[in-house]
Amino acid sequence: MERVRWGRVVLVALSGVVSHVFGRATVGVLVPAMADDLELSDTLIGALGSANMGAYFTGVIIVTFTAGRIEPFTLLRVGIITSTVGLGVIGTASSPAAVVIGTALAGLGGGGIWLTAPVIASEGVPASRRGAALGTLTATMGAALIGVPFATTALRSVAGDDGIWRPIWMAQAVLSVVLLAALSAFVRARRTERVAGAVGFGELFRIHGWKRAVVAYMAFAYMTSSFANFLGRALEGDHDFSRTAATLMFSWMGAGSIVGALAFGRLSDRIGRPATMATVMALSAGAAAVLTTRAPGAVIIIAVVVFGAASFSYPSLTATFVSDHVSDRTFAAVLGSMTMFYGPASVIGPAASGWLADRTGSFNATYTVIAALALTSCVCMATMRRGDGVAPRSAPLS
């Protein structure tokens, strides 16, 4: 019962790379160069992030109401295909409109990936190991986030041009196709029982403390959709980082996320999901606050590493929190219902953050708001008890 098929977990976890690194985090890595090439303002850059998250929200709605009728593995593959098309559109874009369309497609596919990957990866995993297993999803994404900035820097060095960005998107599209082929060849997911698509909200509302969990998730949504999206711009504009140094900061973030995902996943198995989720949001608030100061470069690096370690753990912790309360057959629908609240905040975040930056001439106000919302999320989860409403994985709450 304690045996975990780690090969399967890691392979499925790679799909999270497509949704959260290729389709989302890469925007923050490459947007300084994209802004220079396409003459994008911070408000328009925020609109890119909002388009991505808005489409992600749309994908969540689709998955939530089809999860009971379509196999999770089918939804996962459709999500990867949609995101891959989006990556290809961005990689060939010559106008802001094309970039918006590409990022929207990448986000749309991301909804299908993220709501199904956790339940496929954790199939057969006992509750005592579930936090560690799902933490692997975030650790895998962290490893990819380390690689993207290094690959970008290496390509720019070879080409002698620090403004290259299109080939990175095309390479990611190719890697996504390779992953889709590997998943289709090596992963066999068991069939699940059909349930009504609207079951998600009913099960969510039966979880004790669901309102606080939802508010915390909404605050996290605003925070995470804004922090990385403007990190490169903030480092170059407010902290005098070079283009190369700002790009490689995402690798530091990725390194932190690997350690944090594994550590916080295991910690949640010991002290409970709510306490761990409160801890990571407190750390995220502190990291965001550092970016509002004129701290030395070394302190900025530490803050970014801490943010990566803490905040990147939150989606997996949330998925594990939901998994603790519901059965396999309702997991995607319940997580999707929770993400319905996440969606609007994630759409508002980038647009509001970019607007604040253009209005104030710096990113201090942007990161002050981010820190405040992270602290709000912390308080919500800190006031929840460890075992409230936890039900066996084999059956829904009764």
ABEGO torsion letter per residue (X at the ends): XABBBAAAAAAAAAAAAAAAAAAAAAAAAAAAAAAAAAGBBAAAAAAAAAAAAAAAAAAAAAAAAAAAABBAAAAAAAAAAAAAAAAAAAAABABAAAAAAAAAAAAAAAAAAAAAAAAAAABGBBAAAAAAAAAAAAAAAAAAAAAAAAAAAAAAAAAGBAABAAAAAAAAAAAAAAAAAAAAAABBBBBBBBBBAAAAAAAAAABBGAAAAAAAAAAAAAAAAAAAAAAAAAAAAAAGBBAAAAAAAAAAAAAAAAAAAAAAAAAAAAAEAAAAAAAAAAAAAAAAAAAABABBAAAAAAAAAAAAAAAAAAAAAAAAAAAAABBAAAAAAAAAAAAAAAAAAAAAAAAAAAAAAAAAGBAAAAAAAAAAAAAAAAAAAAABBAABGBBBAABBBX
